[in-house]
C-alpha cells in the first residue's frame, strides 16, 4: 500500500503495491498552504511514512489530545462549548519525514511538528484547506483508511 496526497486537489489516493488506485478521499490540508518549517502551520511536502497508528478500537468521534483519548466523544454541543479547539478525532496516523534537511531532523522535522492524518468533526468542510498543518479526513473515511494501512506505509505529499 501507498498513500499519495495532492494538495492542489485536496485529495488522498490509496494505491496498491502496483500503484493501482484502490480508493480516493477528499481531505483538508493546512489553510497556510505548504511548508516545512516548525511553527509555520503549513502542511509539509515530500516523502513520509506512517510512523504510528493511534486509536485502534476507540469509538468513532473519540477526542484525542497529545495522541491520548480524553474520554470525550465529539458532539456538536461539545464543539460549541470549545469553539477554539483543534479537534483531532477517531484515529491518528502520525507521519514521519524521510528526507533529512527537507522534512526530517532540525526545524523541518514532520514528526516533531506532530503532523498527522486524523479525523475531524463532520461539520468541517473537506476539499479545501482549513487545518493548522495536518491532513484532516472524514471520520468514516479515516476508519476505512486506518484499517488498510500499517506503520511504515509510504505517504507522498505534493502540490
Secondary structure, 3 states (H helix, E strand, C coil): CEEEEECCCCEEEEECCCCCEEEEEECECECCCECCCCCCCCECCEEEEEEEEECCCCCCCEEEECCEEEEEECCHHHHHHCCCCCCCEEEEEEEEECCECCCECHHHCCCCCCCEEEECCCCCCCCCCCECCCEEECHHHHHHHHHHCCCCCEEEEEC
